[in-house]
């Protein structure tokens, strides 16, 4: 009786029906995403951030979405029981939603500080959790805001940086696979993505007449090898490749990095890369590169000098899918 008298004091939120509908919607969204993982092997996402975040986690997407479905369904059942039976269940719903705010705080900080890109699907889930907390009243809003802020402050007090700022270590960490050819030539690293048509055009030029060894450094998670003869390397890091380009101030791909004793040269854009490969890595042409025209400033990284080309060529943005060619700047 004492328990019932106390729990009966828990008021039913005015927007209880909307709360039920929103929590059920969250359960349906995560269930559909889990089903897409089973059927197609991938979730539906509005930007490239989902692939980046997925590549940096050890938990498979199916487990994430199943956990999300269970979470929202539990919230729905608690709210339903609190509305129609014992109001004490509403307290459990409030507690679960506060736990959700703490988890979302961790995920948001992870995307901001570690992945350095936001997942659109994750932001949708965050919005649902935030709205559920808001509709439970001012007391819930204050508690949720305090919990979320505490997580953000904790993360902001930590420093997240690559294990090494040297070009060699970052380059090696990001290698997806290696094309073994002439090892006496400069070490070449091709930065690309699976959604960039300009990158695909560069890769299509790598045929039987290609004589250079070449490392493939994707900025996203690959589902299949870009070429058949590639020697795969386990444990590659798309994040390391993205950070390497970010350190150079480059936000477009494809990019070809040419590692030579004492320096690293960087070619940006489809046309310049193809011209370099045609003059350096073709059996009928051969010979040293004669087309590398570098203008612009150099940036320093310990042990190496990076020369960044000042002329922008055709390419795709690193953080977004590239379906249409970017406008090409007029060359002087």
N, C-alpha and C positions, 0 to 999 in steps of 0.2 A: 504493500500500500504506500509506503514511504517513497519507493522508487517511482510509482505511478504519479504521486502528487508532485514530485520534482520534475519528471519528464513532461508532465502536462503543461508546465510553464513555458516550454519551448514553443514559440509562436510559429505558425505556418506562414512561410513567406508569401507575400501577395502575388508574386510571379511564379508560384509553384508549378503551374501548368507549362509555362515557358521553360522553366528549369528542367522539367521532365522531358520536354521536346528537345531541348538543346543537348542534354546528356545522352538521349537516345540517338540524336544525330551524330554525336562524337563516336558512339559505339558503331554506328553504321559506316561512317567514314573509315575507321580503322579496320573494320571487318572487310570492307571492299578492297582496301589496300593489301591486306593479308591475302585475300583471294587472288589479287593480281600477281603477287609474289609467287604463289603456287602455280598459277597458270602461265604467266609470262616471264617470271623470274625477276621482275622489277616493279617498283611502285610508280604511281602516276605523280609526277612532280612538275611544277611550272618553271623551274630553273635548274641550272647545273649544280646549285649548292647541295641538293639532295645526294647526288653521286659523290661529291667531295666529302660530305659528312659521313656517308655510309662507308667510304673507303677508310675512314679514320677510326672506326669503331670495331670492337671485337664481337659484338652481339649482332647476329644476322637480322636483316629487315623483317623477316617473318616473325621472329621472337618479339621484336619491338612492337609490331602492330598487333600481335595477339595480346601482349601485355596492355596496350592501349585499349583494345576492345574490352578486356576484362575490367579495366579500371572504369571506363565510362559506363559499362553495364552495371557494375556495383553501385556507382553513384546513382544511376537511374532507379535501381531497386531500393536503395536507402531512402531516396526522396519519395518514392511511391509508398513505401511502408510508413514513412513519417506522415504522409498526407492522409492515408486511409486507416492506419492502425495506431501504433504508439508513436507519439511525437519525439520520443527519445532517439528514434532512428535518425532524425534530422541532425542531431549533434554528431553522429558518426559521419553523416554526409559532409558536414562542415569540416570535420577533421580530415577526411579523405581529400577534400578540395584544397586544404592547406598543404597537405603532403604533395599534391599535384603542383602547386605553385613552387614549392622547393625544388622539385625535380625539373620543372620548366626553367627555373632560374639557373640550374646547373647546365642544362642543354643550351640555353641562350648564351651563357658565358663561354661555353665550349666552342660554339660557332663563331663568336666574336673574337676570342683570344687565341684559339688554337686553329680552327679550320679557316678563319678569316673570310668566311662567306656564310650567308644565311640560307637555310633550307626553307623554301616556300611552304612545303607541307608541314614542317615543324612549327612555322609561324601560325598556320591555321589552327593546329592543335593548341598552341599557346593561347590564341584568341578565344577558343571555346572555354578553356579552363579559367581565363581571366573573367569572361562574361558570367560564368557560373558563380564565381566568387562575388562579383559585383551585385548580382541579383539576390544574393542572400543578405544584403543590408550593410549598413555602415560598420558594424562591429566586425563582420567578416572581411570587409574591404581593408580596414586598418590592420588586422592580423595578417592578411595575405600580403599586403604591401610591405609590412615589417619583415616578414619571412623572406620575400623575394629580394628586398634590399640587402638583407644580411648576407644572402648568397652572393649577390653581385659585389658587395664590398669585400667579401672573403676572396673572391676570384681576382678582383682588381689589385689586391695586395700581393699577388703572386706574379712572377715573371715567366712568361712563356716565350721561349726562343729556340731556334734550331740548336742541335747539339754542337754544331760547329759552324762558324761563319766562313770557313775556307771553302773555296770553290770545289776542290777535289772531293771532299767528303760529301757535300750536298749532291753533286753530280752523280756519284756512285750510288748513293741511297735511292735515287730516283730512277735508276735504269730498269725498265721493264724487260728488255731483251737486247741481245747483241748480235749484229750481223758480222760474222768473222770473214774478213777478206785480207787486204794488204795491211799488216800491222806496222809497217815502216812509215806510213803516212800519218799526218796529224790525227789526234783523237777527235772524233766528231760525235756530237750529241744533238739529236733532233728532238725539240720540244714541240708537242702537238696534242690534239685532242681527238676523240673519236667522233665528234660532231662538227668538225671544221672541214668544209669542202676544200679550202685552200691547202690544208695539211694533206688531205687525201691526194690532191694533185701532185704534191711533192713526192709522196710515197710511191705513187704510180710510176714515177720516173726511175725507180730503183729496180732495174731488170738484170738480165744475165750479163750485160756489159759493165755492170757496176763493179768497181775495183777496190773501193775504200771500205775499211771497217767502219761500222756505224752503230752507235748506241741509241736506243729509242727511249725517250723520257716523256711519257704522257703526263698531262696535267689532270687527267681524270682516270676513273677506273675502266679498264678495257675488259670487254666480254670475250674477245678473241684476238689472236695475234694479227698485227697489221700486215705481215708478210709471212710466207710459209717457212723460210729458211732461218727464222729467228731462233737464237739460243736463249731460252727463257731464264730469267733470274728471279728467284723467290724473294718475296718480301719487299717489293719496290714501294716507294712512297710518292704518290701524286702530290702530297703536300710539300715534300721537299723540292719538287720541281717548281711548284707555284711560288714557293718562298725564294728560290734561286732567281726566278724571273723578277719577282717583286724587289729583291735587293738591287737589281740592275735598273729598276724603274721601267720595266717592260710589262705591258698588260695586253699584248697581242701575240698570237701565234699564227703560223709556224715560226720557230726560231732555231737557227743552227748555230751551235757553239763549237768553235774550233780551238782545241786545246793544244798549245805549243809550249816549248820550254820557256818559262818566264812570263807567259801571258796567255790570256784567253780572248779570242776575237769572237764577236757575236754578230751574226747576220739575221736581220728581221725581215720577214715578208717572203711570199712565194717566189717572186721573180728573181730576187737576189740569190736565194738559196738554190734554185734550179740552175742559175748561171754558174754559181760556184761548183756545184756537183758536175755539171757538164764539162767544165774546164779542168777539174781535178780528179774526178772519179769515173771517167769513161775510158774504156779500153782503146777506143779509136782516137780519142783526143789526148788524154793524159796530160802530164806536165803540171806545173804549179798554177795556182789560182791567179788569173790575170784580170779579174773583174771586181775584186773586192775594193770598193771605193768607200772609205770611211770618212764621214764628216761628223761633227758634233763633239760632245765632251766625253771624257773617259772617267769612269768611276773606279775607286780603289777598293780592293778586297785583299786581306793579307796574303802575300805570296803570289798574287796574280794582278794583272792589269786588264781591265775590261774595256774594250773599245766599242761603243754603242753607235751604230749607224744613225745618222741624222735624217735620212730619207725614209719616210714611211711607205711600205709596199702593201700589197694585198695581204690581208690577214683577218683573223677572228679574235674577238675579245676573249681573255682567259676565263672570265667568270660567267660567261653566258654562252648558250648554244648559238652557233653561227649558221643560219640558214641562207642568208643573202650576203653577197660580197659587200665589204665595206667600201666606201668611196675612196678612190685612190688619189693621193695628193699629187699635184703637179710638180714634177721634178725640175729643178733649176738647171 
